[in-house]
Amino acid sequence: MKRNILVLGILMIVMILGLCACGEQPIDNNENNVENNNSNEVQIGNNNETEENAVTTNSEGNALVVYFSWANHTEKMASVIAAETGADVAVIEPVNAYPTDYNECTEVALEEQRRGEKPAIKDLGLDLEDYDVIYLGYPIWWMDMPQVLYTFLENNDFSGKTIYPFTTSYSSGIIGTFDKIKNIATGADVEEGLHIFQREIDRDNYEETIKDWLK
Ligand SMILES: Cc1cc2nc3c(=O)[nH]c(=O)nc-3n(C[C@H](O)[C@H](O)[C@H](O)COP(=O)(O)O)c2cc1C
């Protein structure tokens, strides 16, 4: 019992430290290539105010890369997957954009998660029915998927489709999120997913990992 409490305590401390560190910056320990920007503002790939959603059509096939990314790490993974597979690309965007400030965003995300909210998302701009294979990407938020992923998964029918999840995080692993996708997207074949740490993406050390996974 005492051991369980101790292990739980250590896990919580590790998670809190990870989250605090994550708020600071893109971290790069390579001495020759240290990013040192003290702003908490980050460039967001898909956080625009329009109701139009970004859809990129590359393929004549039936594969789609669909992702949510607050900063741009998941987005970078999505770009490589799309380039390698020729899949179309769509972005999951909340109707009400998340704050651009990191700390504010973490607060909003935590509150959303505590309340089990399913924030409204914009229309994808395409018909999921047209796709058999879906590469589904997201960052880990508070040891889980962002709540907008729950909205996306619960609002759509994935029966008969094959889903390849991919995710990125600062220090956590996938935290059971691939199984959660399996449980929600009933009827879908959820294949082995891919996780890449944020630091590997910041160091541009991720493309080969994605290519190996796609093989
Ligand atoms: C709201 C929020 C919560 C996060 N929670 C976690 C977490 O629980 N574990 C972790 O390792 N990283 C966490 N992170 C860090 C992100 O998972 C990581 O920076 C990821 O690479 C960001 O992907 P993106 O650039 O596509 O948004 C969190 C980041 C945010 C903004």
PDBQT file of the ligand as one rigid body, heavy atoms in Angstrom, charges set to zero:
ROOT
HETATM    1  C1  LIG A 301      -2.506  21.961 -22.490  1.00  0.00    +0.000 C 
HETATM    2  C2  LIG A 301      -1.260  21.125 -22.587  1.00  0.00    +0.000 A 
HETATM    3  C3  LIG A 301      -1.135  19.988 -21.806  1.00  0.00    +0.000 A 
HETATM    4  C4  LIG A 301      -0.007  19.170 -21.947  1.00  0.00    +0.000 A 
HETATM    5  N1  LIG A 301       0.072  18.025 -21.190  1.00  0.00    +0.000 NA
HETATM    6  C5  LIG A 301       1.150  17.204 -21.350  1.00  0.00    +0.000 A 
HETATM    7  C6  LIG A 301       1.253  15.983 -20.613  1.00  0.00    +0.000 A 
HETATM    8  O1  LIG A 301       0.372  15.596 -19.840  1.00  0.00    +0.000 OA
HETATM    9  N2  LIG A 301       2.358  15.218 -20.803  1.00  0.00    +0.000 N 
HETATM   10  C7  LIG A 301       3.365  15.590 -21.657  1.00  0.00    +0.000 A 
HETATM   11  O2  LIG A 301       4.347  14.869 -21.782  1.00  0.00    +0.000 OA
HETATM   12  N3  LIG A 301       3.276  16.739 -22.390  1.00  0.00    +0.000 NA
HETATM   13  C8  LIG A 301       2.197  17.539 -22.254  1.00  0.00    +0.000 A 
HETATM   14  N4  LIG A 301       2.104  18.690 -22.997  1.00  0.00    +0.000 N 
HETATM   15  C9  LIG A 301       3.142  18.983 -23.997  1.00  0.00    +0.000 C 
HETATM   16  C10 LIG A 301       2.701  18.571 -25.410  1.00  0.00    +0.000 C 
HETATM   17  O3  LIG A 301       2.181  17.253 -25.460  1.00  0.00    +0.000 OA
HETATM   18  C11 LIG A 301       3.905  18.623 -26.355  1.00  0.00    +0.000 C 
HETATM   19  O4  LIG A 301       4.475  19.898 -26.269  1.00  0.00    +0.000 OA
HETATM   20  C12 LIG A 301       3.533  18.318 -27.788  1.00  0.00    +0.000 C 
HETATM   21  O5  LIG A 301       4.714  18.035 -28.519  1.00  0.00    +0.000 OA
HETATM   22  C13 LIG A 301       2.818  19.491 -28.422  1.00  0.00    +0.000 C 
HETATM   23  O6  LIG A 301       2.297  19.121 -29.686  1.00  0.00    +0.000 OA
HETATM   24  P1  LIG A 301       1.701  20.262 -30.653  1.00  0.00    +0.000 P 
HETATM   25  O7  LIG A 301       2.855  21.177 -30.948  1.00  0.00    +0.000 OA
HETATM   26  O8  LIG A 301       1.242  19.536 -31.857  1.00  0.00    +0.000 OA
HETATM   27  O9  LIG A 301       0.605  20.963 -29.943  1.00  0.00    +0.000 OA
HETATM   28  C14 LIG A 301       1.016  19.526 -22.856  1.00  0.00    +0.000 A 
HETATM   29  C15 LIG A 301       0.892  20.704 -23.614  1.00  0.00    +0.000 A 
HETATM   30  C16 LIG A 301      -0.231  21.497 -23.486  1.00  0.00    +0.000 A 
HETATM   31  C17 LIG A 301      -0.361  22.750 -24.314  1.00  0.00    +0.000 C 
ENDROOT
TORSDOF 0
